[in-house]
Amino acid sequence: MSLTLRQVRYFVATAEIGQISQAALHLNISQSAVTTAIKELEGLLGVQLFQRSAQGMSLTDAGRHFLNRAYVILRSVDDALNSPLPAARAAGTLRLAASYTVIGYFLPHHLQRLAQWHPQIDIHVFEQEREAIERGLLEGHFDMAVVLTANLTHPDIVSETLFNSERRLWLPAHHRLYERPAVSLADIAAEPYILLTVDEAAQTAMRYWNQAGQQPNVRVRTSSVEAVRSMVANGSGVAILSDLVHRPWSLEGKRIETMTVSDGVPPMSVGLAWHREREPSPAMQALRHYFRDVLQSAASVGPRR
C-alpha cells in the first residue's frame, strides 16, 4: 500500500479538530472513511498516530512528528497545482507593511511562495502597528499592507478583504462548557478570561462584548498569543480568538478546544490595503492576483469547528 493524499488530508483534519465525527463533518464524508484512512496510514507507517479516548483523538509523539511532515506534503502539492506560468510573472519592488498578527501567523508562508512564483519582485516587509501602517501608506513609504481590515480608520485608505477567520471560544480539554451544545457570551462571562491586547484585539473584543450587554471577567491582559494559549491549556481561563492563530496544542503539549459562540462574534478579517490614489504597479497587481488565486483555492477546505 502506498501513501495517498486522501490519507494525509483526513489525518490532518482529525489532528486539528481532535474528533473523528467532527473531522468527517468538516470534510463532508462519512466517519468510517476517516477511520479507515487513519488505520491505513498507521499500518503504512508502522506506528500509532493517535490515542483514542471517550473525549476524542489526541496525537501521540509519532503523530505530532508526522503532522509536521503532513503539512509539508499538502503545502508542496498546493504549490505544484497553483504555480503560475513563467509568462505571468511580474517584476519590480514592493514595500509591504504588515501588522503583528498577520506577519506572525499568515504572511511567512506566502512570502516564500511569492518568491517562487515571482522571483523578479523584490519584496521588502515592514512590521508596524495599524496607525504607523496607515501613515506610511498615506505618505508613500509603503506600497501596500496586509492588515486586519476592520481596524482601518482613514477614509483615503481602501482595503480588499482576503478572508475572514472565525473567532471562537478557546478552552482547556474537559472544560464543563465544552459539554454544552451551545455557549453564549453570558456563559463565558462567568469564567476567568484571558484578554489578548496585540493588534487592538482588546478594543475589538470589548465592542462585541458591549453590544451583547456583557462584560468578560478579565484576569490577565497580555500581548502574547502564546501566553494566551498556554494559560488556556493550563486551565487558568478561557479566551476568544480567531482560527488563524489557533493551534490545538500548547507549548506544554496540552490540548486546546474551540467552540463557536452563539452570540455571533464577528470574524477577524485579513486583507490588503493601499492609498486610494495610488496607481497600482505590476508588483502590486501581482500580489493581489496571487492572494485571490491562492485563497480562492483554499476556501474550498471550509472552517473548523
N, C-alpha and C positions, 0 to 999 in steps of 0.2 A: 504494500500500500504506500502511495506517495502523498506528500503534504498537499493540501488543497487550500485555495483562498477561502472557501466556504468554512473550513475548519478554523482557520485563523480569525475570520470575522466573528464567528459565533463565540469563539473563546474570548476575544477582546470584549464583546458586548457583555458576556457573563461576568468577566473580571471587573468591569467598570460598574455594573449595576448590582452585582452580588446575589442575584436570584435568577434561576433559570426561567421561571414563569414571566418575570418582568423583561428579561432579555428576549424571550420569544415574542412578547408583545411589541417590544422595541423593533425587532427585526421583521415583524409581521409573518411569523412562521409558527409551526407547532412546537410545543415543549419537547416532544420526542425527537424532533430534528436537532435541537440544540444539544440534548443529552447524548444522542448518538455521535454527533460531531466531536464533542469533548472526549467521549470514550475512545473514539478512533484516534484522536490526537494524542491522548495519554498512552495508548497502545503503541503508536508510532514512535513516540519519544522515549518510552520505557520508564516514565516517571509519573507520579501523581501530581496533578496541577492544582487541584482544589481539595480542601477539607469540606466535606458535606456535613451539614447540621440542620436542625429544625429552623434556624434563623436564616439559612441561606448558604451561599458558597463563598468561602474565603480562600485566598491564594496560599499555597504552600511556598516555601523558599524557591523551589524549582519553578512554580507558577509565576512568581514575581519576576524571576530572571527571564522566563520565556516571554512574559508580557512586553518587556522592553524590545525583544527581538521581533515580536509580532507587530509592534508599532513600526519598526523599520521596514518590515516586509510590506505592510499596507501602504506606507508612505512611498516606497520605491515603485510599487505598482501604479499608484496615483500619479507619480511624476512621469512615468513612462507613457501613461494614457493621455496626459494633459500637456506634454511639452509641445510648444509651438514649432511650426516650420521655420527654418532659418530666414526665409524671406520676410517673416512677420516681426523680426526683431528690430528694436529701435536703438537709438544711441543718444548720448548726452549726459548731463549731470543733473542729479535730482537731490535737492536738500529737503530731507523728510524729517519732520518733527513727530514725536510720539510721547504719549503720557505713560506713567509708570506701569499701569495695568496692561496696557497694550504692548509695551516693549518687553514686559516680563512674561506674559502668558500667551501672546498671539504672534508677535512680529518675527522673532528669530527664525522660525522655520520658513516663513515666507521670504525673508531676505535671502536665505540660502537658495531657494528655488528661483527667485528673481535673478540672482547672479548666474544661475544656469540657463535660464530662459533668455535673458537679455544681458549677455556679458559686456556689451558695449555701453551700458548705462552705469555710470559711476554714482552710487547712492551714498550720501552722507547722512547719517542718522543722528538726531539730537533729542535726548530725553529731557522733557521740560514739563512743568505744570501747565494747566489749562490757560491761565492768564498770560503766561510767557509765550505759549504757542499762538494764541490769538494775536498778541502784539507782534510776534515775529512774522506771521502771515500778512498782517496789515502793513508792516514796514518793509516787506520784501526780503527778509532774512531767510525765510523758508518758502519753498515752492508749494508743498502740500503737507498735510499732517494726517496721522491715523490717531483718532481720539474717541472718547466716549461722547457721542454726538449730542446727547441730552444735556451735557454740561455747557455747551457753547452758548455764548450770550451776545456777541457782537453782530449787528444786522448786516454788516458788509462781508461776513464770512458765511459761505454756503457750505453745505455738507451733503454727503450721499451715504446713507446707511448701508453697510455691507451685510450685517447680520445682527440678529437680536439673540442675546444669551439670557435664558430664563434665570430669574433669581428664585432660589428655593431655600427652604429651611435646612440648615446643617445641624445634625445632632449625633451624639455618640451611639454606638451599637447598643441595642437592647433598651434604648430610652423608651419611656412609657408613651410618649407622643407617637412613636413610630408604629405602635399597635393600632392607632386610630385610623379609620377610613379617610378622614379629612382633618386638617388642622387650620385654625384661623389665627390672626394676629392677637385676638383676645386670649387664645390658648397660650400663645408664645409669650405674651406679656407677663405671665405668671412665672416664667423661667428666668434664671440668671442669663444675661445677654452679653455677648462679646461684640463690640461695635468697631468695625473697621473704619478708619478715617482717611486713608490714602485716596487720591483722585476724587475728592469731595464725596466719598461714599457715605460719610455721616450725614451730610446735608441731604443727599438723595434719600437715605433711609428715613430720616425724620419727616420728609414730605409725605411718604406713603403711610407712615405710622400716624401722623396728624390727620390725614384725610380719613383714616379709619376710626378716628377718635380714641386711639390707644397710645400708650407710651411703653417703650421697652424698659425692662429692669436692668439697666446697663451696669455691669460690674467692672468691665475692663474696656478701655479705649486703646486701640493700637493701630499703627500704620502698616503692620506686618501681616500679610495674608498667612504666612507660615505660622505665626503666633496664634492666629485665629484657628487654624487647622489643628494645631497641637492641643490648644485649650478645649476645643470642642471634643476632640477624640478622647481626651483625658477626663471628660465629664465636668469641666469647670463651667460650662454654659453652652448656649446654642447661638446660632448666628444665621443671618440671611445673606447669602452671597450668590454670585452667578455661576452657571455651569462652566463658564470659561476658566475660572480659577479653581474649580472643584477637582480634587483627586480623591479616590476612595480610601487612601491610606495616609496617615500622618507620618512624620519622620520617625516616630517611635514604633511604626508598624501597626497602629491601631486603626480600626475601621471607622469611617465617617459615612453616615447615611444621609440621604436627602429626601425631602418631601415637598410637593407643591403646596403653596399657601393658598387657601381658598378665597382670600380677600382680593385676589387679582393683583399681586405685587407686580409693578411694571418691570419688563426685562431691561437688561443693560444693552444699549445699542452701541455698536462699534462701527465706525465709518471713516470716510475720507473727508477732509476739509481743505478749503483753499479760499483765497481772496476773490470776491465776486468779479472784480475787474481784471483778474489775472488771465492773460491769454495762455491757454494750455499748450505746453511744449510737447514734442514727441515722447519724451520720457514720462511726463505726467499722464499722457493718454495711455501709454503702455502700462503704467501702474494701475489705472482704472480698469483697463481691459483684463489685466491679469487677475485682479480680485473678483471681477464679475465672473470670469470663466471658472476659476478655482472654487469659489464659494457657491456658485450655482450648482456645480457638480457635487459638492459636499452636502448640499441641502437635502439631498435625497436620503441621507442617513437618518435624519429625524432627531428629535430631542430625547434626552434621558428622562427617567422618572424624576 
